Amino acid sequence: MDCRHTPVMLAECIENLRIKEDGVYVDATLGGGGHSLQICRRLGSGGTLIAIDQDLEAVYRGMRTLSGYVDRVTIVKENFSKINSILDRLEVNKVDGFILDLGVSSFQLDEPSRGFSYMRAGPLDMRMNKEGRRTAYDIVNTYGEDELCRVIGEYGEENWARRISKFICEARSVKPISDTAELVAVIKRAVPRAAREERQHPAKRTFQAIRIELNQELSILEDALRDMVERLERGGRICVISFHSKEDRIVKSTFKNLETGCECPRDFPVCVCGREPSVRIINKKPILPSAVELENNSRSRSAKLRVAEKI
């Protein structure tokens, strides 16, 4: 796998953010810093970028990548779900634009010791925040068969979730499953030969599911999006890149609800909730990577970009 960082749909994100030289922008998922760098290049001396990541390694990498723009960048080690406390602490009331590039970063995948990749042997870790106590090892070796099946089926959308869960429980009854290679071997035994011969690696969905469960990636998303929209200036935009169908559905439904405003049951004769529309959805259908990007960056294959504007 190529270890160079290639930001997904970079041009599309920058175009939709409509960056102002003196604006305030938040990259809520700093990662490799590619999106942040391009935002900085468009900011003047009066502009501000706040870059957030819960991964300390990403923070250090971002410091190096953005070292030429220290006069306009603040990097924060935190989960983007804490956006209100982050902005309050920095005494920032309103923001002109947010960008979120969800999921696991290329650097996390490419480092075997992080345990995200089913292609490289490493410890069963998968923590996006390495200060967290629980790891993928705990999920794999302590969840019951039914709970494993739920996680793998719901977050991995894996057709063989029940069989994989059963094989995991049987394998760990002999000895704990301690690393990614052992888990991949168990999954390969569980998935029937015909299914293993499909184009997708048989362990991909299970690894994705365990990662999402461990880092609670889906449970925090809707509230974080609503908080970010609340902090947007009128005319400000939020761009969200997702790679998982459930992520995309959360983004789509949250934007739609914020665009509709009223959340009263349809049979109510008048609105009693008092909620008014707060965004305008820019793209009714998600923006997809171009053919050129798909050819040059395999990570972009499942990416979808949705954009909303504060009204």
Secondary structure, DSSP 8 states (H G I E B T S, - for coil): ---S---TTHHHHHHHHT--TT-EEEES--TTSHHHHHHHHH--TT-EEEEEES-HHHHHHHHHHTGGGTTTEEEEES-GGGHHHHHHHTT---EEEEEEE-S--HHHHH-GGG---SSS--BS---SSTT-S--HHHHHHHS-HHHHHHHHHHHH--TTHHHHHHHHHHHHHHS---BHHHHHHHHHHHS-HHHHTSSS-TTHHHHHHHHHHHHTTTTTHHHHHHHHHHHEEEEEEEEEEE-SHHHHHHHHHHHHHHHH---S-TT-SS--S-----EEES-SS-B---HHHHHH-GGGGG-EEEEEEE-
